[in-house]
Amino acid sequence: MFTTLSRIIKYGILGFRRSGWLSAATIAIMVLTLMVFEGLIIFNAITEAAVVSLQDRIDISAYFKQDAPEDDILKLKSSLESLTEVKKVEYISRDKALEIFRAKHESDRTISEALGELKDNPLLASLNIKANDAKDYAIINNYLSGESLKKIVSKISYAQNSLVIERLTRIVDIAKKAGVFLTILFSAVAVLIAFNTIRLAIYSYREEISIMRLVGASNAFIQGPYAVEGVIYGLISGILSFAAILPIAYYVAPYLQILIPEMNLWSYVLSDSFSLISYQIFFGIILGAISSIIAIRKYLKI
């Protein structure tokens, strides 16, 4: 058994070396195929980062009555933080709200003078709330609108932001569905291209395969070397496709970060380089080996 296996591996390597330009063409197609596969992984990471970025740009605020005790506000803050739908809660006191307002309008002389004339702080304390998901804002709004909180809550900004939140929810849903659809579509196309390329490569050996069949070689012995060739195609293609993605990610990263500040594509590729190259090699080996076996069995009638 060991002798047979060693011969299969030997013939597979010899077949790969003998093919020359045909092997090079097959690898080139598989590199492009695996780049599509890797591009889909990166696309999904970018989509996820874009969704998170959009969600971080929106929140709702609960404003409190001027006579609302600070202890009650802080208790509400703690209870909100215990909700699974809530990601972050920030307390803005009346003094801090006035400080933020002054800093924001320091260049406006009219507003600055008007604030100087005021004897009392007109601004309200508030809680700025960020949800884990855009869909969760409706739940948080219902919680803040409870009868027990009406004695301290003056208004909630959900009504003002509801249209934006609804649009964001639709964008998030569409982005997730588009990511799944594109992954399935391009993966199917990539597999078909690679499969047909390997099929053509094997077709050139149809006479040699027929002779091996006539002299009594078993199906496993005939298929083995081509499966080994497929593994070699996948291994080399996986490494080359990852190497090809690196310069693309490096040059695209600064432009992408302008659109999505939270997404550093170059850092993502470097930090996940082991996982990405492992996926590429694994997918390439599986694609090459299985395509070779199926091509021989189905199309060469063995």
C-alpha positions in Angstrom: 0.0 0.0 0.0 2.8 2.4 0.9 4.6 1.5 -2.4 1.4 2.2 -4.4 0.9 5.5 -2.6 4.5 6.6 -3.2 4.1 5.8 -6.9 0.9 7.8 -7.1 2.5 10.8 -5.5 5.6 10.4 -7.8 3.5 10.1 -11.0 1.4 13.1 -9.8 4.5 15.3 -9.4 6.0 14.0 -12.7 2.7 14.8 -14.5 2.7 18.3 -13.0 6.2 18.9 -14.2 5.6 17.4 -17.6 2.5 19.5 -18.3 4.6 22.7 -18.4 2.5 25.5 -19.9 -0.7 23.6 -19.2 0.0 23.5 -15.5 1.0 27.2 -15.6 -2.3 28.1 -17.3 -4.3 26.0 -14.8 -2.6 27.6 -11.9 -3.2 31.0 -13.3 -6.9 30.3 -13.6 -7.0 28.9 -10.1 -5.1 31.9 -8.7 -7.8 34.2 -10.2 -10.5 31.9 -8.7 -9.0 31.9 -5.3 -8.5 35.7 -5.5 -12.3 35.9 -6.0 -12.8 33.7 -3.0 -10.4 35.8 -0.9 -12.0 38.9 -2.2 -15.4 37.7 -0.9 -13.9 37.1 2.6 -12.5 40.7 2.6 -15.7 42.1 1.1 -17.7 40.6 4.0 -15.2 42.1 6.5 -15.5 45.5 4.9 -19.3 45.2 4.8 -19.4 44.3 8.5 -17.1 47.3 9.3 -19.3 49.6 7.2 -22.4 48.4 9.1 -20.7 49.0 12.4 -19.5 52.4 11.3 -23.1 53.4 10.3 -24.5 52.1 13.5 -22.0 54.1 15.6 -23.0 57.3 13.9 -26.5 57.2 15.3 -28.0 57.1 18.8 -31.0 58.3 20.7 -31.1 60.7 23.6 -33.3 60.9 26.6 -33.6 64.5 28.0 -34.6 65.0 31.6 -36.7 67.6 33.4 -34.7 70.3 35.2 -35.9 69.1 38.6 -35.1 65.5 37.9 -32.8 64.2 40.7 -29.3 63.1 39.4 -29.5 59.9 41.4 -32.6 58.9 39.5 -30.9 59.6 36.2 -27.9 57.6 37.2 -30.1 54.7 38.3 -31.8 54.8 34.9 -28.3 54.8 33.3 -27.4 51.6 35.2 -30.7 49.9 34.3 -30.2 50.8 30.6 -26.7 49.4 30.6 -28.1 46.1 31.9 -30.3 45.7 28.8 -28.9 43.3 26.1 -30.0 45.7 23.4 -27.8 48.6 24.7 -24.2 48.9 23.7 -23.2 52.1 25.5 -24.8 54.8 27.6 -23.3 58.3 28.2 -24.5 60.7 30.8 -24.4 64.4 29.9 -25.1 66.6 32.9 -26.6 70.1 32.5 -23.2 71.7 33.2 -21.4 69.5 30.7 -24.1 70.1 28.1 -23.6 73.9 28.5 -19.8 73.4 28.2 -20.3 71.4 25.0 -22.7 74.0 23.6 -20.3 76.8 24.4 -17.4 75.0 22.7 -19.5 74.3 19.6 -20.6 77.9 19.2 -17.5 79.7 20.5 -17.0 81.3 17.1 -20.5 82.7 17.1 -20.3 86.0 19.0 -24.1 86.5 19.2 -24.7 83.2 20.9 -21.7 83.6 23.3 -23.0 87.1 24.4 -26.6 85.6 24.9 -25.2 82.9 27.1 -23.3 85.4 29.1 -26.6 87.3 29.8 -28.3 84.2 31.1 -28.5 83.7 34.9 -29.5 80.1 34.7 -28.4 77.1 32.6 -31.3 76.5 30.1 -30.0 73.1 28.9 -31.2 69.7 30.2 -29.3 66.7 31.4 -29.4 63.8 29.0 -28.4 60.2 28.4 -27.0 59.4 24.9 -27.7 55.7 24.1 -26.2 53.5 21.5 -27.8 50.2 20.6 -26.1 46.9 19.5 -28.3 46.8 16.5 -30.3 49.5 14.7 -33.5 47.4 15.2 -33.0 47.7 19.0 -33.7 51.4 19.1 -37.5 50.8 19.0 -37.2 48.5 22.1 -35.1 51.1 24.0 -37.6 53.8 23.1 -40.4 51.8 24.5 -38.4 51.2 27.7 -37.8 55.0 28.1 -41.4 55.8 27.4 -42.7 53.7 30.3 -45.1 55.3 32.8 -42.7 55.1 35.7 -40.1 57.3 33.9 -42.5 60.1 32.7 -41.9 62.0 36.0 -38.2 62.6 35.1 -38.0 62.2 31.3 -38.8 65.3 29.4 -38.4 64.0 25.8 -36.8 61.3 23.7 -35.1 62.0 20.4 -36.3 58.7 18.9 -39.1 60.3 16.9 -36.6 62.7 15.3 -34.2 59.9 14.4 -36.8 57.2 13.5 -36.6 57.8 9.7 -32.8 57.6 9.8 -32.9 54.5 12.0 -35.4 52.8 9.7 -33.2 53.6 6.6 -30.1 52.3 8.5 -31.9 49.1 9.4 -32.8 48.6 5.7 -29.3 49.3 4.6 -27.9 46.8 7.1 -30.3 44.1 6.0 -29.6 44.7 2.4 -25.8 44.7 2.9 -26.0 41.4 4.8 -28.2 39.7 2.2 -26.1 41.1 -0.7 -23.0 39.7 1.0 -24.5 36.2 1.2 -25.8 36.4 -2.3 -22.5 37.6 -3.8 -20.6 34.9 -1.8 -22.7 32.1 -3.2 -22.8 33.5 -6.8 -19.1 34.2 -7.2 -18.1 31.1 -5.3 -20.2 29.0 -7.8 -18.7 30.8 -10.8 -15.2 30.5 -9.5 -15.6 26.7 -8.8 -17.1 26.1 -12.3 -14.2 28.0 -14.0 -11.6 26.1 -12.0 -13.3 22.8 -12.6 -13.5 23.3 -16.3 -9.9 24.4 -16.5 -8.8 21.2 -14.7 -11.2 19.2 -16.9 -9.5 20.5 -20.0 -6.0 19.8 -18.6 -7.0 16.2 -17.9 -8.7 15.8 -21.3 -5.2 16.2 -22.9 -4.2 12.9 -21.2 -7.2 10.9 -22.4 -5.2 8.5 -24.5 -2.7 7.8 -21.7 -5.6 7.1 -19.3 -7.2 4.7 -21.8 -3.9 2.8 -22.1 -3.6 2.5 -18.3 -7.2 1.2 -18.2 -6.4 -1.4 -20.9 -3.4 -2.8 -19.1 -5.5 -3.3 -15.9 -4.7 -0.3 -13.7 -7.3 0.2 -11.1 -9.5 3.3 -11.0 -7.8 4.5 -7.8 -4.3 4.2 -9.3 -5.4 6.1 -12.4 -7.2 8.9 -10.5 -4.5 9.2 -7.8 -1.8 11.0 -9.8 -4.3 13.5 -11.1 -5.7 14.1 -7.6 -2.0 14.8 -6.6 -1.7 17.2 -9.5 -4.9 18.9 -8.3 -3.5 19.2 -4.8 -0.3 20.8 -6.2 -2.4 23.2 -8.3 -4.3 24.2 -5.1 -1.3 24.6 -2.9 0.6 26.8 -5.3 -2.5 28.8 -6.3 -3.4 29.4 -2.6 0.0 30.9 -1.9 0.2 32.9 -5.1 -3.4 34.3 -4.7 -2.6 35.5 -1.2 0.6 37.1 -2.4 -1.3 38.8 -5.1 -3.9 40.2 -2.7 -1.2 41.9 -0.5 -0.2 44.8 -2.8 -3.8 45.4 -3.7 -4.8 45.6 0.0 -1.8 47.9 0.7 -2.8 50.5 -2.0 -6.5 50.3 -1.5 -6.4 50.6 2.3 -5.9 54.5 2.5 -8.8 55.2 0.2 -11.1 52.7 1.9 -10.2 54.3 5.3 -11.5 57.6 4.1 -14.9 56.1 3.5 -14.8 53.8 6.6 -12.5 55.2 9.2 -12.9 52.2 11.4 -11.6 49.8 8.7 -7.9 49.5 8.2 -7.7 47.0 5.3 -3.9 46.6 5.5 -3.9 45.9 9.2 -6.8 43.5 8.8 -5.0 41.5 6.1 -1.8 41.4 8.1 -3.4 40.5 11.4 -5.5 37.7 9.8 -2.8 36.7 7.3 -2.4 33.1 8.8 -6.2 32.5 8.6 -6.5 34.0 5.1 -3.6 32.0 3.6 -4.9 28.8 5.4 -8.3 29.3 3.9 -6.8 29.9 0.4 -4.6 26.8 0.6 -7.3 24.6 2.0 -9.9 25.7 -0.5 -7.4 25.5 -3.4 -6.4 21.9 -2.4 -10.0 20.7 -2.0 -11.0 22.4 -5.3 -8.1 21.0 -7.2 -8.3 17.5 -5.9 -12.1 17.1 -6.1 -12.2 18.7 -9.6 -9.6 16.3 -10.9 -11.3 13.2 -9.5 -14.8 14.3 -10.8 -13.3 15.3 -14.2 -11.8 11.9 -14.7 -14.8 9.9 -13.5 -17.5 11.8 -15.3 -15.9 13.1 -18.5 -13.4 10.4 -19.4 -15.8 7.6 -18.6 -13.5 5.6 -16.3 
